[in-house]
Amino acid sequence: MGTALTTGASASSGAAGALKLCVYITLNDTTPTENVKVLAPGAAGQHGSFVLKGSAANMTTRFKVRRFGLAFTSFPVTGPGAEHVTVTLGSQTRALNLTLPKGSNVSQEKGCTPR
């Protein structure tokens, strides 16, 4: 069973606008993938970072905000456990906690709308 998570924490307004994100799970063959979608209106071309820390994985990925203020990153779910996701763009940061399911307990999700 997958869980789409969103965060709507308030953001200081700046050139990038409010930083919003959501997380959802997809299945690639039999491998679950956690997807992080970022929405930052007015931030096209800016660079940010995605940090994942927890029991299943530890990684940092840089991203570039695409046209229309969208950015996307994903990582394979190698095992169940608790993870902490932090997305930073300029002076704005959003963080959320995830509980990754066992591979056999994952259901496909259709995506999410950043909040």
LUMDRENGU-421642 format. One record per residue (C-alpha): residue in three letters; y, z negated, x negated. Coordinates in Angstrom, 2 decimals, always signed. Each point is the difference from the previous one (the first is absolute). Layout:
N
ala|Y|Z|X
...
This chain:
115
met|+0.00|+0.00|+0.00
gly|+3.26|+1.12|-1.58
thr|+3.38|-1.52|+0.57
ala|+3.31|+1.86|-0.03
leu|+2.65|-2.35|-1.30
thr|+3.72|+0.39|+0.14
thr|+2.90|-1.96|-1.33
gly|+3.41|-0.04|+1.58
ala|+1.71|-2.48|-2.29
ser|+3.74|+0.44|-0.04
ala|+1.47|+2.01|-2.83
ser|+3.38|-0.01|-1.57
ser|+1.67|+3.25|+0.86
gly|+0.71|+2.35|-2.85
ala|-0.13|+3.67|-0.85
ala|-3.75|+0.07|+0.63
gly|+0.23|-1.58|+3.44
ala|-2.58|-2.50|+1.23
leu|-3.29|+0.05|-1.91
lys|-2.93|+0.02|+2.43
leu|-3.74|+0.27|-0.56
cys|-3.39|-0.11|+1.63
val|-3.61|+0.01|-1.15
tyr|-3.07|+1.64|+1.54
ile|-3.59|+0.85|-0.95
thr|-1.65|+3.43|-0.06
leu|-3.52|+1.05|-0.94
asn|-0.68|+2.63|-2.65
asp|-3.71|+0.73|+0.37
thr|-1.27|-3.59|-0.11
thr|+2.77|-1.44|-2.20
pro|+2.73|-1.94|+1.82
thr|+3.54|+0.68|-1.21
glu|+2.98|-2.26|+0.62
asn|+3.18|+2.04|+0.56
val|+3.57|-1.26|-0.37
lys|+2.75|+1.97|+1.73
val|+3.62|-0.71|-0.96
leu|+3.08|+1.04|+1.96
ala|+3.37|-0.22|-1.73
pro|+2.61|+2.10|+1.85
gly|+2.60|+1.45|-2.35
ala|-2.09|-0.68|-3.13
ala|-1.44|+3.47|-0.62
gly|-0.51|+0.53|-3.73
gln|+0.13|-3.71|-0.91
his|-2.88|-1.63|-1.89
gly|-1.76|-3.20|+0.97
ser|-3.10|-2.01|-0.80
phe|-3.07|-1.10|+1.88
val|-1.82|-3.09|-1.35
leu|-3.41|-1.11|+1.22
lys|-1.43|-3.33|-1.15
gly|-3.04|-1.85|+1.25
ser|-3.74|-0.42|-0.01
ala|-0.90|+3.67|+0.53
ala|+2.51|+1.74|-2.28
asn|+3.04|-0.42|-2.26
met|+2.19|+3.04|-0.51
thr|+3.57|+1.25|-0.19
thr|+1.01|+3.50|+1.08
arg|+3.41|+1.65|-0.16
phe|+1.06|+2.30|+2.82
lys|+2.84|+2.34|+0.86
val|+1.46|+0.03|+3.49
arg|-0.43|+3.44|+1.52
arg|+2.15|+1.94|+2.37
phe|+0.77|-1.87|+3.24
gly|-0.34|-3.35|-1.83
leu|-3.81|-0.16|-0.09
ala|-2.30|-1.19|-2.77
phe|-3.73|-0.55|+0.04
thr|-2.62|-1.53|-2.25
ser|-3.64|-0.93|+0.44
phe|-2.84|-1.77|-1.78
pro|-3.76|-0.21|+0.51
val|-1.35|-3.18|+1.53
thr|-2.66|-0.97|-2.54
gly|-0.93|-3.27|+1.67
pro|+1.10|-2.54|+2.55
gly|+2.66|-2.54|-0.81
ala|+3.59|-1.08|+0.26
glu|+2.74|+2.20|-1.48
his|+3.76|-0.34|-0.35
val|+2.05|+3.22|+0.24
thr|+3.59|+0.18|-1.28
val|+2.16|+3.11|+0.35
thr|+3.31|+0.14|-1.86
leu|+2.69|+2.66|+0.32
gly|+3.29|-0.69|-1.74
ser|+1.03|-3.55|+0.88
gln|-2.20|-0.14|+3.12
thr|-3.49|-1.49|+0.05
arg|-2.57|-0.30|+2.77
ala|-3.24|-1.92|-0.33
leu|-3.02|-0.58|+2.18
asn|-3.47|-1.46|-0.27
leu|-3.16|+1.94|+0.86
thr|-3.56|-1.02|+0.64
leu|-2.22|+2.87|-1.09
pro|-3.23|+0.40|+1.99
lys|-3.49|+0.65|-1.28
gly|-0.67|+3.74|-0.28
ser|-2.51|-0.17|+2.85
asn|+2.57|-1.59|+2.33
val|+2.73|+2.63|-0.24
ser|+1.16|+2.12|+2.91
gln|+2.19|+3.07|-0.44
glu|+3.66|-0.45|+0.94
lys|+2.41|+2.79|+0.88
gly|+2.97|-1.32|-1.96
cys|+2.97|-2.14|+0.83
thr|+3.73|+0.03|+0.49
pro|+1.98|-1.92|-2.65
arg|+1.93|-2.95|+1.40
